[in-house]
Amino acid sequence: MRDGPQRTSAFPTAHCAACQRVVLTHVIYENDAGQRRCVHCDGPVGVDLRWISAGALEAEGYYFGPPPAAEDAAGGCTTGCGTCATRRH
């Protein structure tokens, strides 16, 4: 993991049905009630909110700091782990 958030930081994630993956979430307030939404499509997410570490968040395809190396022809980053191509991040 690159330099970034403290190891004790936690980030709210949930499964987004529209994006078909685990996503970061944010809260919107409508009619004085908070609702969790996907940071990508702004759609509602499930109620099974998980708070995960920065390292686990990077494993889900997010990153901290400068963007990772450019994607190669196979559709993934250049780390060779295979996660990007498999998960289509």
C-alpha positions in Angstrom: 0.0 0.0 0.0 1.3 3.5 -0.8 1.7 6.2 1.7 -1.8 7.4 2.7 -4.4 7.0 5.4 -3.3 5.7 8.8 -3.6 2.0 9.2 -6.4 2.6 11.7 -8.6 4.4 9.2 -11.8 2.7 8.1 -13.9 3.4 5.1 -17.7 2.6 4.6 -18.3 0.1 1.9 -21.3 -1.9 0.7 -22.4 -3.9 -2.3 -23.9 -1.9 -5.1 -26.4 -3.9 -7.2 -26.1 -1.4 -10.1 -22.3 -1.5 -10.2 -22.2 -5.2 -9.3 -19.3 -4.8 -6.9 -18.2 -3.5 -3.5 -18.1 0.3 -3.5 -17.3 3.2 -1.3 -20.5 4.9 0.1 -21.5 8.4 1.0 -24.6 9.7 2.8 -27.3 12.0 1.4 -30.1 13.5 3.4 -33.6 13.6 2.1 -36.5 14.6 4.3 -34.2 14.7 7.3 -33.2 11.0 6.9 -29.8 9.8 5.9 -29.4 7.3 3.1 -26.2 5.5 2.0 -25.4 5.8 -1.7 -22.7 4.5 -4.1 -19.9 6.9 -4.9 -19.9 5.8 -8.6 -23.6 5.7 -9.7 -25.2 7.5 -6.7 -27.6 4.6 -6.4 -28.8 3.2 -3.1 -26.7 0.5 -1.6 -27.5 -2.5 0.7 -27.9 -2.1 4.4 -24.9 -4.4 5.0 -22.4 -1.6 5.5 -18.8 -2.8 6.1 -16.0 -0.6 7.4 -12.7 -1.7 5.9 -9.1 -0.7 6.2 -7.1 1.2 3.6 -5.3 -2.0 2.6 -8.6 -3.8 2.1 -10.0 -0.8 0.2 -7.0 -1.0 -2.2 -7.7 -4.7 -2.7 -11.2 -3.6 -3.9 -9.6 -1.5 -6.7 -9.3 1.9 -5.0 -6.0 3.6 -4.4 -4.4 6.5 -2.5 -2.0 9.0 -3.9 -1.0 9.2 -7.5 -2.8 6.9 -9.9 -1.3 3.4 -10.4 0.7 2.6 -13.5 -1.1 2.8 -16.8 -3.2 -0.2 -17.7 -1.6 -2.7 -20.0 -3.2 -4.3 -23.1 -4.8 -7.0 -21.0 -6.9 -4.5 -19.2 -5.2 -4.4 -15.9 -2.5 -2.5 -14.1 1.1 -3.6 -14.3 1.4 -5.3 -10.9 0.7 -8.7 -12.4 -1.7 -9.8 -9.6 -4.6 -10.3 -12.0 -7.2 -8.5 -9.9 -7.9 -5.6 -12.3 -8.5 -7.8 -15.3 -10.7 -10.2 -13.3 -12.8 -7.6 -11.5 -12.7 -5.1 -14.4 -11.7 -2.1 -12.2 
